[in-house]
Amino acid sequence: MGDKVVVLKNTEFPMVIRETEDKQYHTIVGYAIVRGFKYEEFEKLGRFQKPLRQAFYFR
């Protein structure tokens, strides 16, 4: 609970990330399998069709 599924640039699969206890960083938990997700189709979406970009800091 509280993990996020994100699409990181230049990755083939969505990733599950988790906020660290200090709330300043995230760690990568692993790959997420999302039925029907195709990175190529995601990249073809227009600027306003994609979710807003967000910066994550990893440790």
C-alpha positions in Angstrom: 0.0 0.0 0.0 1.4 3.4 -0.9 3.7 2.1 -3.7 3.5 3.9 -7.1 3.5 2.4 -10.6 5.5 4.6 -12.9 6.8 4.6 -16.5 10.5 5.6 -16.4 12.0 6.9 -19.5 13.8 4.3 -21.6 12.4 1.3 -19.7 10.4 -1.4 -21.4 8.0 -2.1 -18.4 6.3 0.1 -15.8 8.1 0.0 -12.5 6.9 -0.1 -8.9 8.6 2.5 -6.7 8.4 3.0 -2.9 9.0 6.2 -0.9 11.8 5.9 1.7 11.0 6.5 5.4 12.5 10.0 5.3 10.1 10.9 2.4 13.0 12.4 0.3 13.8 9.5 -2.0 12.3 6.5 -3.7 13.6 3.0 -4.2 12.7 0.7 -7.1 10.8 -2.4 -5.9 10.6 -4.1 -9.3 8.8 -4.4 -12.6 5.0 -4.1 -12.8 3.0 -6.2 -15.1 0.1 -4.1 -16.4 -2.2 -6.1 -18.7 -2.4 -4.4 -22.1 0.4 -1.9 -21.5 2.7 -1.4 -24.5 5.5 1.1 -24.1 5.5 1.9 -27.8 1.9 2.9 -27.7 2.5 4.9 -24.6 5.3 6.9 -26.3 3.0 7.6 -29.3 0.4 9.4 -27.0 0.2 13.1 -27.4 1.5 15.5 -24.9 -1.9 16.1 -23.3 -2.9 12.4 -23.3 -0.1 11.3 -21.0 -0.1 11.8 -17.2 1.8 14.7 -15.9 5.5 14.2 -15.6 6.8 14.0 -12.1 10.4 13.9 -10.8 11.5 11.2 -8.4 14.8 10.9 -6.6 16.2 7.5 -6.1 18.6 6.1 -3.5 
